């Protein structure tokens, strides 16, 4: 994810396509020490630059840039950082939005089902409009990503965690339906998705706590 401004970084030559299994284990690169230092330094610089900017359109340009070019080389570095770090949190927020936009109908189905079966405040914390269709889920994804750069970063992370918990509950419930219908492949796919979303919720929650303590780096 890069900033599309005249004095910002040069455009990446190769966009990164996001696989459906992108939340699964992401390992380090060839030179972990250098890559991690660059990942942390660049994440801090980007967040601080956007928050301190007087340009009200800067966040919108950044969001539009990810739509046009995908997640760029900088985000590849963030992907290799710990899930419970600033670059790791930025990567996963960007990735979550990309995955939602790739399948807003399927994602809204998971969230809507989760909102029906989950007896917690997560649906309210996530902040999606109800009933939650594809357009509402796209709006929510945009709001959460923008929240990383404006307002309270910890709240953006908490909203992402609540979204993931709700969608995870929906995927698990739909997996039960598929089991009852003896659709083993569908049940397995939904169970795997529920597990990935639950793990992401835990990571976002941990990052929110670190951010509130001033120790998310």
N, C-alpha and C positions, 0 to 999 in steps of 0.2 A: 504494500500500500504506500503510494508516494504522493507527494503534494504536487498539484499541477499548477504551478505558478511560474512566472518568468524568471524569478531568482531562485527557484527550487532545483532539486536534483534533475539530471537529464533523464529523459524517458528510457525505461528499460527496453531492450531490443526484443525480448522474448517474454510474453505473458505466461503465467503459470496457470494451467488448468487444474481445477480442484476436483480430486476424485471423491466418490461417494464415501469412501472409507477413510477420509482424511483425518478424522478424529482419532484414529488408531495410532499405536506407538510410533512416534517420530524420533528418530535417533540423531546423534550428532554428525558433523561433517568431517572432512579430512583434517582440519586444523581446529579442533574445538576451542582452544584457548583464545585464538584470534577471533574466530567467528562469534563467540559469546561476548567478548568485549565490544565488538562492533555492534552486535545486536542490542546490548544494553545501552551503549552510548547513543545509538541512533534513535532508539525508542524514547529515551529521555529528551533528546534534542527535539524530536518531532512533537511530543506532547507539550513541552514548554513553549515551543515556537507558536503552535496553534493557540494555546491558551493566552499567550501574551500579545497576540496579533491584534491590530486595530481593524483588520479586514474582515467584515462580517460574512463575506462570501467564501472565505478560505475553507471552512469545513465542507461546504457544499461542493466546492471544486474537488476536494479530496475524495468525497464519496462518489462523485461522477467519474473521477479518474479510475477508481476500482471497477466501475461498471464497464468502462471502455477497454481497459487493458488487463483486467484480472489482477491477481496478487503477484507483485513484482519480485525482483531479486532481493530487495530489502526484506520483504515479508518471508522469503525463504530462510533468511538468517533468523528471523524471529521464530520461525517454526521449530528451529533446533534448540531454542532456549527452553528452560524449565517451564512447565505449564503454570507454575505458581511464581511468576516473575512478571515484570512490566512488559517486556517484549513478548513473552509467552501469552499474556492476557490480550495484548493488542492483536496478535496473530489469531487467536481463537475467536475474538469478537469479529474480526474481518471474515474469518472462515465461516462462522456461524451465519453471518449475513449472506455470504455467497451461496451457502448450501440452501438457505431459505429461498433465495431468489431463483435458484435452479429448479426448485420444486415447491412453489407456494401452495399449490392445491394439496399435495400430499402432506406438507408440513402443517397446513391449517387443519387438516383432518386429525393429525396426531394431537395438536394443541386443543382442538375442540373436544375430542374424546377425553383427553386428560383433564380438562376443566370440568367434565361431568363426573369423573370418578375420584378426583383428588380432593381430600377434605382438609386442605391447608389454605393459607393466604397467598400461595404462589401465583395463582391466576391474577389476583389483584396487583401484586407486586410487579409482575411482568408488564401489565398495563395495556394489553391488547383490547381493542374494541370487541364487544360481544353483540351478536354472534361473530365468531372469528372465521372469516373466509380468507381466500387468497390475498385480496387487496389489504385487508386488515393485518395479515401476517407480514406482508412486505413493508407496510408502514412501521410496524413494530420493529422490524429488523433495522430499518433506517434510523429510527429514534435511538435504539440502543447503541449503534455505532457512533452516531453524533454525540451521544452522551459521554463517550470516552474523551472528548475534546472540549466540551462545554458543560458547565454545571459540575455536578459531583461525580467524579469517576467511580467512586465506590458504589453509588446508586446504579450507574450503568452496569457494573459487574453484577450487582444483586439482581437487576432485572434480567440479565442474561441467564443467571443461575436459575431463577424462577421459571423462565421460559423453558429451559432445558429439563427441569424437573417435571413440569407440566406435560411437555411433549413426550418425555420418557414414560410417564404414567399412561399416556394415551397409547404409545406404541406397545407397552406391556399388555394393556387391556385388549387391544386389537390382536395381539399375538395369541391371547387366550381364545378369541373368537376363531382365529385360523386353526388352532388346535382342535377346537370342537368340530370344525368343518373338515378335519383331516387334510388340511393343506399344509403339509410339513415344511415345504420350502418357504412359503409366506410366513409361517410362524417363526421359523429360524431367522429370517431376515429381520422381522420386527423385533424379536428378542435381542438380536445383536444391536440394532439401532437403539433400543431402550437402554442397553448397557452403556453404549458410547455416550448417549445424552446424559445419563446419570453421572458418569465420570466427569463429563464437562461441567455439570452443575456443581459438583464437589470442588473442582478446580476454580471456577468463577467465585464461589463462596469463600474459598480460602484466600483468593486474591483480594476480594473486597475487605476481608478482615485485615489483611496486611496493609492495604491502602488506608484504612481508617487509623491504623497505628503509625502511619507514615513510613512504613518499611517495605513497600512494594517497589522493587528495583530490578 
